[in-house]
Amino acid sequence: MMSDKNKDDKSNIHISISDGMPIEKALRKFKRMCDNYGIVKEYRKRESYCKPSVKLKEKLEAAEKRRKKAITKNTRFGKKI
């Protein structure tokens, strides 16, 4: 069975800082760990609520945009003389 301490280790970021470590280096380490854990991405996702129907519409529009971009890229460079 998992103890409470192990649960906290997975959900929180802990950084060990030695006495001689500069604060700038510790901040860079913290930011890197936040990026690796996806904290900023999750925060931005939760910033505002978006209805499921709107999410689906945006997803379909993005797929259509990617498809059009791929088609124009292939036709533009596909023909050679």
N, C-alpha and C positions, 0 to 999 in steps of 0.2 A: 504494500500500500504506500502511496506517495504522501510525504509529509507536506505541511503547509509551506515550509521553507523552499522545497523544490518547486512548488507551484509558483511562488513569487519569483524564483530565478528565471522562469520561462517568460513571464509577463513583464518583468522590469529590466531595465538596462543598468548594469552596475559597471563602473569603471574604477579600476584601481589606480590611484595616483601616488607616485612616490614623492618624497620631499623635494627632490631636485628637479621634478618635471615642470616645465614652463606651462602656464595656463593656456597659451595658444595651442600647444600640442595636445593638451587634454580636451580642449574644445573641438579640435579637428577629429580626435578619436571618437568623441561623443556624437558628432554629426555623422561620421562614417557609420557608426553603429545604428543610428536612427535610420539612415538610408537602407542599410542591410536588413533591418527588421521591418521596413516599410511603414514606419510610423507617420511620416509626413504624407505619404500617399493616402493612407487610411484617413488621416485628419482632413485632407482636402476632399476626400470622397464623402465624408460625413458633415462637411460644412453646411451643405444645403440639401434639402430633401427634393428628390425628383421622382415623379410618379412613374410607375412601371411602364405605362403606355408611352410616356415621353422618352424613357430610356430606350425602349424598343425602336421608336421612330428615329432617334439619334443614331442608334446602332445600324439600322438599315441604311440611313443616309451616308454614314461613314463607309459602309461596305460598297455602296454604289460609287462613291467618290474614289475609293481605291481601285475599283474595277475600271472606271473611266481613265484613271491615271495610268494603269497598266496597259490599257488598249492604246492610248495615245503614245506611250513610250515605245511599244512594240511597232506601231505603224510608222513612227517617225524615223526609227533607226533600222527598220526591217528591210527597206528597199535600197539596193545598191546597184549601181550601173556597171 
